[in-house]
Amino acid sequence: MTSLTSQSATKGRKYEDVLGGAREIFLRDGFEGASVDEIARAAGVSKATLYSYFSDKRELFREVTRVECERMAESALSRIDFAAPPREVFTAAAHSLTRFLLSDFSLRMFRTCVAEAARFPELGQAFYQNGPEMGRARMVVYLKLAIARGQLHDVDPDMIAEQFSELCRVRLWTRAIFGVQTRFSEAEINDVATHAVDTLLARYAL
């Protein structure tokens, strides 16, 4: 996988400016409400420069989603030691995933994809592939290692990864997505992560 750093070096500063401007406008106005003129203005570039990188707004949305999800994933993975015992790995992953799910970017992008699902299903597909699907695939890599080490039962790692993701959505994400609660304490996040890990290990740990 090409790293974000090497991509930036290849495509240049204006490419990063376009992505930054697009991120700002998409989060503020949603997909339908975002205009290319506003994105170019926020990025400090001309429309011609913007179109030299992206053919249309949908392609730009997909790239913003991919880059942001990959950036968050790289940041989270850098803090996880996959050689550590399962409880330690799952705990670090649960905290990272729960924080991502509750992040302003994730919540706004999720709402945008749902709102545009009927007209632009590819937006939801892009968010799913670069968010939940990418996270699931990376968790499966670890789960296969843990199973091979004899630390977990030899059960479908894809199913375990899916269950882990759903456990991290308990309580707080539902409140967040409906706007019932907008601020979350460390104690609340830790409670969700701890219960997710306890539940998973009670079922799959050897």
MOWO-V533163 format. One record per residue. N is the residue number from 1. SS is DSSP state (2 for helix, 1 for strand, 0 for the rest). Layout:
BEGIN
N,SS ; N,SS
END
This chain:
BEGIN
1,0 ; 2,0 ; 3,0 ; 4,2 ; 5,2 ; 6,2 ; 7,2 ; 8,2 ; 9,2 ; 10,2 ; 11,2 ; 12,0 ; 13,2 ; 14,2 ; 15,2 ; 16,2 ; 17,2 ; 18,2 ; 19,2 ; 20,2 ; 21,2 ; 22,2 ; 23,2 ; 24,2 ; 25,2 ; 26,2 ; 27,2 ; 28,2 ; 29,2 ; 30,2 ; 31,2 ; 32,2 ; 33,2 ; 34,0 ; 35,0 ; 36,2 ; 37,2 ; 38,2 ; 39,2 ; 40,2 ; 41,2 ; 42,2 ; 43,2 ; 44,0 ; 45,0 ; 46,0 ; 47,2 ; 48,2 ; 49,2 ; 50,2 ; 51,2 ; 52,2 ; 53,2 ; 54,0 ; 55,0 ; 56,0 ; 57,2 ; 58,2 ; 59,2 ; 60,2 ; 61,2 ; 62,2 ; 63,2 ; 64,2 ; 65,2 ; 66,2 ; 67,2 ; 68,2 ; 69,2 ; 70,2 ; 71,2 ; 72,2 ; 73,2 ; 74,2 ; 75,2 ; 76,2 ; 77,2 ; 78,0 ; 79,0 ; 80,0 ; 81,0 ; 82,0 ; 83,0 ; 84,0 ; 85,0 ; 86,2 ; 87,2 ; 88,2 ; 89,2 ; 90,2 ; 91,2 ; 92,2 ; 93,2 ; 94,2 ; 95,2 ; 96,2 ; 97,2 ; 98,2 ; 99,2 ; 100,2 ; 101,2 ; 102,2 ; 103,0 ; 104,2 ; 105,2 ; 106,2 ; 107,2 ; 108,2 ; 109,2 ; 110,2 ; 111,2 ; 112,2 ; 113,2 ; 114,2 ; 115,2 ; 116,0 ; 117,0 ; 118,0 ; 119,0 ; 120,0 ; 121,2 ; 122,2 ; 123,2 ; 124,2 ; 125,2 ; 126,2 ; 127,2 ; 128,2 ; 129,2 ; 130,2 ; 131,0 ; 132,2 ; 133,2 ; 134,2 ; 135,2 ; 136,2 ; 137,2 ; 138,2 ; 139,2 ; 140,2 ; 141,2 ; 142,2 ; 143,2 ; 144,2 ; 145,2 ; 146,2 ; 147,2 ; 148,2 ; 149,0 ; 150,0 ; 151,0 ; 152,1 ; 153,0 ; 154,0 ; 155,0 ; 156,0 ; 157,2 ; 158,2 ; 159,2 ; 160,2 ; 161,2 ; 162,2 ; 163,2 ; 164,2 ; 165,2 ; 166,2 ; 167,2 ; 168,0 ; 169,0 ; 170,0 ; 171,0 ; 172,2 ; 173,2 ; 174,2 ; 175,2 ; 176,2 ; 177,2 ; 178,0 ; 179,0 ; 180,0 ; 181,0 ; 182,0 ; 183,0 ; 184,0 ; 185,0 ; 186,2 ; 187,2 ; 188,2 ; 189,2 ; 190,2 ; 191,2 ; 192,2 ; 193,2 ; 194,2 ; 195,2 ; 196,2 ; 197,2 ; 198,2 ; 199,2 ; 200,2 ; 201,2 ; 202,2 ; 203,2 ; 204,2 ; 205,1 ; 206,0
END
